[in-house]
Amino acid sequence: QVQLVESGGGLVQAGGSLRLSCATSGVFEYGNTMAWYRQAPGKARELVAQINNRGVKNYADRVKGRFTISRDNTKNTVHLQMNSLKPDDTAVYYCKAELFSGLVVTGSYWGQGTQVTVSS
């Protein structure tokens, strides 16, 4: 059974930093891509960053140079280090796992989300 549990959200002033974590089970045993998405009030959910099980990373233009995604394969955990935070970064942040068998997606799973609020 796949489980994703996010933590690390909170309230921070503009210019500050937060580190989000996504603890997983039932994911790292398989080919997978892990990602962080976010959704601000009244807006669509958007991709923030993703990393596959070879360590290849991809970032949204809005966070490049400020956010860093990483994974710890020994602890089945994915992190999102967020620096130089801006009020526009305020959103609920979600962890997502996509599982693969070869080139076929066999499952897609979401965490419950963690709130990040950046005050000006």
GUMARSE-447273 format. One record per residue (C-alpha): residue in one letter; x, y, z; chain. Coordinates in steps of 0.05 Angstrom, whole numbers, plus 5000, padded with zeros to 4 digits. Layout:
BEGIN
- aa c1 c2 c3 ch
- a X Y Z A
...
END
This chain:
BEGIN
- aa c1 c2 c3 ch
- q 5000 5000 5000 A
- v 5027 5068 4980 A
- q 5028 5123 5032 A
- l 5056 5193 5027 A
- v 5060 5238 5088 A
- e 5083 5310 5082 A
- s 5112 5352 5138 A
- g 5151 5416 5147 A
- g 5101 5469 5126 A
- g 5088 5531 5167 A
- l 5089 5607 5170 A
- v 5153 5643 5149 A
- q 5171 5714 5132 A
- a 5191 5734 5061 A
- g 5263 5717 5049 A
- g 5261 5659 5097 A
- s 5269 5584 5086 A
- l 5230 5521 5098 A
- r 5245 5448 5085 A
- l 5188 5402 5067 A
- s 5192 5327 5074 A
- c 5151 5271 5044 A
- a 5157 5204 5079 A
- t 5136 5147 5034 A
- s 5120 5074 5038 A
- g 5106 5026 4981 A
- v 5141 5072 4931 A
- f 5216 5066 4930 A
- e 5214 4991 4916 A
- y 5192 5009 4846 A
- g 5213 5054 4789 A
- n 5186 5121 4808 A
- t 5185 5195 4798 A
- m 5172 5239 4859 A
- a 5146 5309 4854 A
- w 5123 5369 4893 A
- y 5062 5408 4870 A
- r 5028 5468 4901 A
- q 4959 5499 4898 A
- a 4944 5570 4919 A
- p 4873 5592 4935 A
- g 4833 5601 4871 A
- k 4889 5574 4827 A
- a 4903 5508 4793 A
- r 4952 5459 4822 A
- e 5021 5468 4791 A
- l 5085 5429 4787 A
- v 5141 5457 4831 A
- a 5196 5405 4823 A
- q 5206 5332 4807 A
- i 5261 5280 4813 A
- n 5264 5210 4784 A
- n 5298 5149 4814 A
- r 5361 5164 4774 A
- g 5365 5232 4808 A
- v 5346 5273 4746 A
- k 5312 5337 4770 A
- n 5264 5387 4738 A
- y 5240 5454 4766 A
- a 5186 5504 4750 A
- d 5216 5569 4724 A
- r 5186 5607 4782 A
- v 5227 5568 4834 A
- k 5292 5555 4797 A
- g 5352 5578 4838 A
- r 5310 5581 4902 A
- f 5283 5511 4912 A
- t 5320 5445 4913 A
- i 5288 5376 4910 A
- s 5326 5316 4936 A
- r 5312 5244 4954 A
- d 5341 5197 5006 A
- n 5333 5127 4979 A
- t 5356 5097 5046 A
- k 5299 5131 5083 A
- n 5247 5130 5027 A
- t 5239 5205 5035 A
- v 5237 5265 4988 A
- h 5253 5335 5009 A
- l 5240 5404 4982 A
- q 5287 5458 5008 A
- m 5256 5526 4997 A
- n 5299 5588 5003 A
- s 5286 5662 4990 A
- l 5212 5650 4999 A
- k 5163 5701 4971 A
- p 5090 5715 4988 A
- d 5073 5685 4920 A
- d 5099 5618 4945 A
- t 5041 5614 4994 A
- a 5002 5551 4978 A
- v 4986 5481 5000 A
- y 5044 5437 4978 A
- y 5031 5366 4957 A
- c 5077 5307 4948 A
- k 5063 5262 4888 A
- a 5090 5194 4870 A
- e 5085 5161 4801 A
- l 5104 5088 4797 A
- f 5131 5057 4734 A
- s 5141 4988 4705 A
- g 5187 5000 4647 A
- l 5156 5058 4611 A
- v 5085 5045 4636 A
- v 5056 5085 4693 A
- t 5026 5035 4741 A
- g 5001 5083 4794 A
- s 4997 5156 4815 A
- y 4989 5177 4888 A
- w 4983 5242 4927 A
- g 4997 5262 4998 A
- q 4948 5302 5041 A
- g 4986 5368 5032 A
- t 5021 5416 5079 A
- q 5007 5490 5083 A
- v 5062 5540 5069 A
- t 5048 5613 5085 A
- v 5098 5668 5069 A
- s 5084 5736 5100 A
- s 5108 5801 5070 A
END
